[in-house]
């Protein structure tokens, strides 16, 4: 058996991820995903006031930012049977949807695009021809020969300066790159524009959430920012007009740059519609715009769908039963009192560290034993993929009136059928389509908020069950949220007005999962099998598939000693 390829760390992600892949005959035969750093906040929540949980929980990640705050708030509200008013739900939705658009644009251009775009090749492009190509794709106003020339000159000066930063160690000239120099130049131009876009668009979080990252206006029962059309210190007409302008700018950038660039890449890499599928089973909780879900249930009426698709069967969508969610630690560096291979529901979850090695530096993981800081999350005993592809697949299978036409149009443009979605490129395409969907729907959410305020409703907080003396002696709840990277759930157990138990099951826990007690691989591990490798010393193809999930390992491995004691020391040799 040939030696494994080790990619450690996987860069252009949040957190620390190691991939080991067995390659024979120019193809990945098996793969293992290992989260190599242990961090987080679950344990320090024990004994605290449940109303404060969201403030700590959102520190799980500084990229996913608002998503953990929202899931935590919803968990406490579920436990205490609190329904926030419509204005609060719409404000939360606007913050969440804008997080999607911002996050997906950043991922495509700054974290994933370089897996498809050869930046060095752009130096050989004809700027005039690049502009012609760009203008054939969209009416984006910056697709001019003058702009392409300026970008090429800027890139040349950057190279001549010798300080290449994130571009220093790219696999430039790799045989898996297929874009023409002109399309590469176009992509570099939009890469730079996306830096300006993200800086401006994120102002929505500052207007509605007080700051970014980690908005500060959430509160159990609603929002802590007032609505008053007559006050400059509250959300007023001027605030809402600013938000509208930013939402429209986001929609314009998605329509004029992101989607056309995505189509150009898709047409250039058709073989990647048959690579990187993996599990072909998907789960989504649903979110945005729906009524308040019933206690302990997912959102079945939102803009994003709820459901389960098994084994790629698009003829059937199952409802999600949250009580079928479990985690085991057969291959994770944790221990359970009843046995590491015993699946535990999150309400009964345990997070006891049990690091068994190997100790760095080491050549390879002992993958027959424990090899990661992640638990194995499962639904009804099976691994599932979560995220943009899951949401688009479930919506497509359900015949969703918003999603199905969007997906059908993209498939027709690329000249492929629905089966092509089960792939690395399908995952990347799904993220772009989802961005367009939510950028479109964001303006409708704002219209609902404006209309509700115009009708005289200024309420932002439920105003009930805030005082602990009104709570039951024991309560438990779960907060669901479709985060940009996938299905997120926070689970809380409250006793005597304090947090007794807390578990966060996050998107990358599902996707980056190790083998479980039955030997079933997680989504990353399954998706890498069958991936062609042109050069084992430059495994660009592994990066393409892993990045298509948009890993966030900081979210997935989230436990720290309550006293702040260092648990793992990482040294650079």
C-alpha positions in Angstrom: 0.0 0.0 0.0 1.4 3.4 -1.0 2.0 6.1 1.7 -0.7 8.5 2.6 -0.8 12.1 1.4 -1.0 14.4 4.4 -2.4 17.9 4.0 -1.9 19.7 7.4 -3.1 22.3 7.9 -5.8 22.8 5.4 -5.5 26.5 4.8 -8.2 29.1 3.7 -10.6 27.8 6.4 -11.5 28.7 9.9 -9.6 26.5 12.4 -7.2 23.6 12.2 -7.9 20.6 9.9 -5.7 17.7 8.8 -6.6 15.4 5.9 -4.9 12.1 5.3 -5.6 10.4 2.0 -4.6 6.9 0.7 -3.8 7.4 -3.0 -3.3 4.5 -5.4 -3.4 4.6 -9.2 -3.7 8.4 -9.3 -6.9 8.4 -7.2 -7.9 8.7 -3.6 -8.9 5.3 -2.3 -9.6 6.3 1.3 -9.5 9.4 3.4 -9.5 10.6 7.1 -10.5 14.0 8.5 -8.9 15.1 11.7 -9.6 18.3 13.7 -6.3 18.9 15.4 -7.1 21.7 17.9 -9.4 21.6 20.9 -11.2 24.8 21.8 -14.6 26.3 22.6 -17.2 27.2 25.2 -19.7 24.5 26.0 -18.3 23.5 29.4 -17.9 27.0 30.8 -21.7 27.5 30.3 -22.5 25.0 33.0 -23.9 26.8 36.1 -24.5 30.1 34.3 -27.7 32.0 33.8 -29.4 30.7 30.6 -30.2 34.3 29.5 -26.4 34.9 29.2 -25.7 31.7 27.2 -25.9 33.4 23.8 -23.3 35.9 24.6 -20.7 33.2 25.4 -21.9 30.8 22.8 -21.4 33.2 19.9 -17.7 33.2 20.8 -17.4 29.7 19.4 -16.4 31.3 16.1 -15.6 34.8 14.8 -16.4 33.9 11.2 -19.8 32.2 11.7 -20.3 35.1 14.2 -24.1 35.7 14.7 -25.2 32.1 14.1 -24.4 30.6 17.5 -26.0 33.6 19.2 -29.2 32.9 17.4 -29.2 29.2 18.0 -28.5 29.7 21.7 -31.2 32.3 22.1 -33.7 30.0 20.3 -32.7 27.1 22.6 -33.5 29.1 25.8 -36.7 30.4 24.3 -37.7 26.8 23.4 -37.0 25.7 26.9 -39.0 28.5 28.5 -41.8 28.6 25.9 -41.1 32.2 24.8 -42.3 33.5 21.4 -40.5 36.7 20.3 -42.6 39.3 18.5 -42.7 39.5 14.7 -40.3 42.6 14.6 -37.7 40.7 16.5 -38.0 37.6 14.3 -37.6 39.8 11.2 -34.6 41.7 12.6 -33.0 38.4 13.4 -33.8 37.1 9.9 -32.3 40.2 8.3 -29.1 39.8 10.3 -29.0 36.1 9.4 -29.7 36.5 5.7 -27.1 39.2 5.3 -24.6 36.9 7.1 -25.3 34.3 4.4 -24.7 36.7 1.5 -21.6 38.1 3.1 -20.2 34.7 4.1 -20.9 33.0 0.8 -19.3 35.8 -1.3 -16.2 35.7 0.9 -16.0 32.0 0.7 -16.3 31.8 -3.1 -13.8 34.5 -3.9 -11.3 34.5 -1.0 -11.4 30.9 0.3 -12.4 28.7 -2.7 -11.7 30.5 -5.9 -8.0 29.9 -5.9 -8.7 26.1 -6.2 -10.0 26.9 -9.7 -8.2 30.2 -10.6 -4.5 30.3 -11.5 -3.5 33.8 -10.4 -0.1 33.7 -12.1 -1.8 32.9 -15.4 -3.6 36.3 -15.2 -0.3 38.0 -15.9 -0.3 36.5 -19.4 -3.9 37.7 -20.2 -4.9 40.2 -22.9 -6.9 42.8 -20.8 -8.9 43.8 -23.8 -10.0 40.2 -24.5 -10.6 39.7 -20.8 -13.0 42.6 -20.9 -14.8 41.1 -23.9 -15.2 37.8 -22.1 -16.4 39.6 -18.9 -19.0 41.6 -20.8 -20.3 38.5 -22.5 -21.1 37.1 -19.1 -22.8 40.1 -17.4 -23.4 43.8 -17.3 -21.2 44.3 -14.2 -20.0 48.0 -14.6 -16.4 47.2 -13.7 -16.0 44.7 -16.5 -14.0 47.2 -18.7 -10.7 47.0 -20.5 -9.4 49.9 -18.3 -10.3 48.0 -15.2 -8.7 44.7 -16.4 -5.5 46.6 -17.4 -5.3 48.3 -14.0 -5.8 45.0 -12.2 -3.1 43.3 -14.2 -0.7 46.1 -13.5 -1.5 46.0 -9.8 -0.9 42.2 -9.8 2.4 42.6 -11.6 3.5 45.2 -9.1 2.5 42.9 -6.3 4.6 40.1 -7.7 7.6 42.3 -8.3 7.4 43.5 -4.7 8.2 40.0 -3.6 5.8 39.9 -0.7 3.3 37.5 -2.0 1.4 36.8 1.2 -1.4 34.3 0.7 -0.3 33.7 -2.9 3.2 32.6 -2.0 2.6 28.8 -1.8 -0.1 28.3 -4.4 0.1 25.4 -6.8 0.4 27.8 -9.7 0.8 26.1 -13.1 -0.8 22.9 -11.8 -2.2 20.7 -14.6 -5.6 20.7 -13.0 -6.1 24.4 -13.7 -8.1 24.9 -16.9 -9.2 28.5 -17.1 -7.8 30.8 -19.8 -5.5 33.6 -18.8 -8.4 36.1 -19.6 -10.9 34.3 -17.3 -8.2 34.1 -14.6 -7.7 37.9 -14.9 -11.4 38.4 -14.7 -11.6 36.3 -11.5 -8.7 38.2 -9.9 -10.5 41.5 -10.7 -13.6 40.3 -9.0 -11.5 38.8 -6.1 -10.4 42.4 -5.4 -13.9 43.8 -5.8 -15.2 41.3 -3.3 -12.9 42.7 -0.7 -14.6 46.1 -1.1 -18.0 44.4 -1.2 -17.6 42.6 2.1 -16.3 45.7 3.9 -19.4 47.7 2.9 -22.1 45.0 3.1 -21.3 43.9 6.6 -22.5 47.4 7.8 -26.0 45.8 8.0 -24.8 44.0 11.1 -23.6 47.2 12.6 -26.9 48.9 11.9 -29.1 46.1 13.2 -26.7 44.3 15.6 -24.5 47.1 16.9 -21.3 45.6 15.6 -19.6 42.9 13.6 -18.4 40.3 14.4 -20.6 39.2 17.3 -23.7 41.4 17.1 -24.8 42.6 20.5 -28.6 43.3 20.1 -29.9 39.7 20.8 -31.8 39.0 24.0 -33.9 36.1 25.1 -37.5 37.0 24.1 -36.6 39.3 21.3 -34.1 42.1 20.4 -32.5 44.7 22.6 -32.6 47.5 19.9 -35.7 49.7 19.9 -37.8 50.6 16.9 -38.9 54.3 17.0 -39.5 56.2 13.7 -39.0 59.5 15.6 -35.8 58.7 17.4 -32.2 58.9 16.0 -31.2 56.5 18.7 -33.4 53.7 17.5 -34.2 51.8 14.3 -35.9 54.5 12.2 -36.8 55.2 8.6 -33.2 56.3 7.9 -31.8 53.0 9.3 -34.2 51.0 7.2 -33.3 52.9 4.0 -29.6 52.3 4.7 -30.2 48.6 5.1 -32.3 48.6 1.9 -29.4 50.2 -0.1 -26.9 47.7 1.3 -29.2 44.7 0.6 -29.7 46.0 -3.0 -25.9 46.4 -3.5 -25.5 42.8 -2.3 -28.1 41.5 -4.8 -26.4 43.5 -7.6 -23.0 42.0 -6.8 -24.4 38.5 -6.6 -26.2 38.8 -9.9 -23.5 40.7 -11.8 -20.3 39.1 -10.5 -20.7 36.0 -8.4 -23.2 34.0 -10.4 -21.6 34.8 -13.8 -18.2 33.9 -12.4 -19.6 30.7 -11.0 -21.1 29.7 -14.4 -17.8 30.4 -16.1 -15.9 28.1 -13.7 -18.6 25.5 -14.0 -18.4 25.4 -17.8 -14.7 25.1 -17.6 -14.6 22.2 -15.2 -17.5 19.8 -16.3 -15.6 16.7 -15.0 -16.0 18.0 -11.4 -19.8 17.4 -11.6 -18.8 13.7 -11.3 -16.2 14.1 -8.5 -16.7 14.7 -4.7 -20.3 13.6 -4.1 -19.8 11.4 -1.2 -22.7 10.5 1.1 -25.5 11.7 -1.1 -27.7 11.9 2.0 -28.7 15.4 3.2 -30.3 17.1 6.1 -31.6 20.7 6.6 -33.5 22.2 9.5 -35.1 25.1 7.5 -35.1 28.8 8.4 -36.0 32.4 7.7 -39.4 34.0 7.2 -41.6 31.3 8.7 -43.8 31.4 11.7 -42.2 30.5 15.1 -41.6 26.7 15.0 -43.5 24.6 17.5 -41.4 23.6 20.5 -38.6 21.2 19.8 -39.3 21.3 16.0 -37.5 22.6 13.0 -38.8 25.3 10.7 -40.9 23.7 7.9 -42.3 27.0 6.4 -39.3 29.2 6.0 -37.4 30.4 2.9 -34.9 27.6 3.4 -36.4 24.1 3.5 -36.5 21.4 6.2 -36.1 17.7 5.5 -34.0 14.6 4.9 -33.0 13.1 1.6 -31.4 9.7 1.8 -29.0 8.1 -0.6 -29.6 10.6 -3.4 -33.3 9.7 -3.8 -35.0 12.9 -4.9 -38.4 11.3 -5.0 -38.9 11.5 -1.3 -38.2 14.1 1.5 -38.6 12.9 5.1 -39.5 15.3 7.9 -36.7 15.9 10.4 -37.1 14.3 13.8 -34.6 16.0 16.2 -34.7 13.1 18.6 -32.9 11.0 16.0 -29.8 13.1 16.3 -26.9 11.4 18.1 -23.2 11.6 18.6 -20.6 8.9 19.4 -16.9 9.2 20.2 -15.6 5.9 18.9 -12.9 7.8 16.9 -13.0 11.1 18.8 -10.6 12.1 21.6 -13.4 12.0 24.2 -14.9 9.3 26.5 -18.4 8.4 27.4 -19.4 6.8 30.7 -21.5 4.2 29.0 -18.9 3.4 26.2 -17.3 5.5 23.5 -19.3 3.8 20.7 -22.6 4.5 22.5 -24.7 7.1 20.6 -25.9 9.9 22.9 -28.6 12.4 22.1 -27.4 15.9 22.6 -29.7 16.4 25.7 -27.7 13.6 27.3 -24.4 14.6 25.7 -21.0 14.4 27.5 -17.8 16.2 26.7 -15.0 14.6 28.5 -11.6 14.8 26.9 -9.6 11.6 26.4 -6.6 12.4 24.2 -4.8 9.1 23.3 -2.2 10.4 21.0 -0.2 10.4 18.8 2.0 13.2 20.2 3.4 15.6 17.6 5.5 15.4 15.6 4.2 12.3 14.0 4.0 10.8 10.5 0.5 9.5 10.3 -2.6 9.2 12.5 -3.6 5.8 13.9 -6.9 5.8 12.1 -8.0 2.5 13.6 -8.2 4.2 16.9 -9.2 7.8 17.9 -7.9 10.4 15.5 -9.8 13.7 15.9 -11.2 16.2 18.3 -14.7 15.7 16.7 -17.5 13.6 17.7 -19.4 11.6 15.0 -22.8 13.2 14.6 -25.5 11.0 13.0 -29.1 11.2 12.1 -31.1 8.0 12.6 -27.8 6.1 12.7 -26.5 7.4 9.3 -24.0 10.2 8.4 -25.5 13.1 6.4 -24.2 16.1 4.6 -25.4 19.6 5.7 -25.0 23.0 4.1 -25.9 24.7 0.9 -26.0 21.5 -1.2 -28.2 19.9 1.4 -30.6 22.8 1.3 -30.8 23.0 -2.4 -31.2 19.2 -2.8 -34.0 19.0 -0.2 -35.7 22.1 -1.7 -35.3 20.6 -5.2 -36.7 17.2 -4.2 -39.6 18.9 -2.4 -40.5 20.9 -5.5 -40.0 24.2 -3.6 -41.4 27.0 -5.8 -38.3 29.2 -5.1 -35.6 26.7 -5.3 -36.5 24.2 -8.0 -36.7 26.8 -10.9 -33.4 28.3 -9.7 -31.7 25.0 -9.8 -33.3 23.9 -13.1 -32.1 27.1 -14.7 -28.5 26.6 -13.5 -28.5 22.9 -14.6 -29.8 23.9 -18.1 -27.1 26.6 -18.4 -24.4 24.1 -17.6 -26.0 21.4 -19.7 -26.2 18.8 -16.9 -28.9 16.9 -15.0 -29.8 16.9 -11.3 -27.3 14.0 -10.7 -24.5 16.5 -11.3 -25.4 18.2 -8.0 -23.9 15.3 -6.1 -20.4 16.6 -6.6 -17.7 19.1 -5.6 -18.9 21.5 -8.4 -22.5 20.9 -7.4 -21.7 21.9 -3.9 -20.0 25.1 -5.1 -22.9 25.8 -7.5 -25.5 25.2 -4.7 -23.8 27.8 -2.5 -24.0 30.4 -5.3 -27.7 29.7 -6.0 -28.5 29.9 -2.3 -26.8 33.3 -2.2 -28.9 34.5 -5.0 -32.1 33.1 -3.4 -31.4 34.9 -0.1 -30.2 38.1 -1.6 -33.5 38.2 -3.5 -35.6 37.3 -0.4 -33.8 39.8 1.9 -35.6 42.7 0.4 -38.9 40.9 1.0 -38.0 40.4 4.6 -37.3 44.1 4.9 -40.6 45.0 3.3 -42.4 42.9 5.9 -40.6 44.7 8.7 -41.4 48.1 7.2 -45.1 47.2 6.7 -45.3 45.9 10.3 -43.8 49.1 11.7 -46.1 51.2 9.5 -49.1 49.4 10.9 -48.1 50.7 14.4 -46.3 47.6 15.8 -43.1 48.7 17.4 -42.7 45.7 19.8 -39.2 44.0 19.8 -39.5 41.9 23.0 -42.0 39.4 24.3 -41.9 40.9 27.8 -42.9 37.6 29.5 -41.0 34.9 31.4 -37.9 37.1 31.7 -37.7 36.7 35.5 -36.3 33.3 36.7 -39.0 33.0 39.4 -41.5 32.4 36.6 -39.5 29.4 35.2 -40.2 25.7 35.8 -37.8 23.9 38.1 -36.6 21.9 35.2 -36.7 22.7 31.5 -34.9 21.8 28.3 -34.9 23.2 24.8 -33.2 23.1 21.4 -32.5 26.0 19.1 -32.2 25.2 15.4 -30.6 27.5 12.8 -29.6 27.0 9.2 -26.1 28.6 9.4 -24.3 29.3 6.1 -22.3 26.1 6.6 -25.3 24.0 7.4 -27.6 22.6 10.1 -26.8 24.1 13.5 -28.4 23.1 16.8 -27.8 24.2 20.4 -29.3 22.0 23.2 -29.8 23.3 26.7 -30.9 21.6 30.0 -31.9 24.1 32.8 -32.4 23.1 36.4 -33.0 25.5 39.3 -32.6 28.5 37.0 -29.1 27.5 35.9 -27.6 25.7 33.0 -27.1 22.0 33.8 -26.1 20.8 30.4 -25.2 22.4 27.0 -24.3 20.9 23.7 -23.7 22.5 20.3 -23.9 20.2 17.2 -22.6 22.4 14.4 -22.3 22.0 10.6 -18.7 20.9 10.6 -19.4 18.4 13.3 -21.6 16.7 10.7 -19.4 17.2 7.6 -16.0 16.8 9.1 -17.1 13.8 11.2 -14.7 10.9 11.7 -15.8 7.2 11.4 -18.4 6.2 13.8 -18.7 3.0 15.9 -20.1 1.3 12.8 -17.2 2.4 10.6 -19.3 4.8 8.6 -17.2 7.8 7.3 -18.2 11.4 7.5 -19.0 13.7 4.6 -15.4 14.9 3.9 -14.0 11.4 4.1 -16.7 10.0 1.8 -16.5 12.9 -0.7 -12.7 12.5 -1.2 -12.9 8.9 -2.2 -12.5 8.6 -6.0 -10.8 12.1 -6.4 -8.2 12.0 -9.1 -4.7 13.3 -8.0 -2.5 14.6 -10.8 0.5 15.3 -8.6 0.7 13.8 -5.1 3.1 16.5 -4.1 0.6 19.2 -5.0 -2.8 17.8 -4.0 -4.9 20.6 -5.4 -7.8 18.3 -6.0 -8.1 17.5 -2.3 -8.4 21.2 -1.5 -11.1 21.7 -4.1 -13.4 19.1 -2.5 -12.7 20.0 1.1 -13.0 23.7 0.5 -16.4 23.1 -1.3 -17.8 22.4 2.2 -16.4 25.7 3.6 -14.9 24.0 6.8 -15.2 25.8 10.1 -13.2 23.7 12.6 -13.3 26.4 15.3 -17.1 25.8 15.5 -16.8 22.0 15.4 -14.2 21.4 18.3 -15.5 23.6 21.1 -14.5 22.6 24.6 -12.1 24.4 26.9 -11.1 24.0 30.6 -13.3 26.2 32.7 -10.3 27.5 34.5 -8.5 28.5 31.3 -5.9 25.8 31.8 -4.0 25.0 28.6 -4.9 21.4 27.4 -2.8 21.1 24.2 0.4 22.9 23.4 1.2 23.4 19.7 4.7 24.2 18.7 6.2 25.2 15.4 9.5 23.3 14.8 
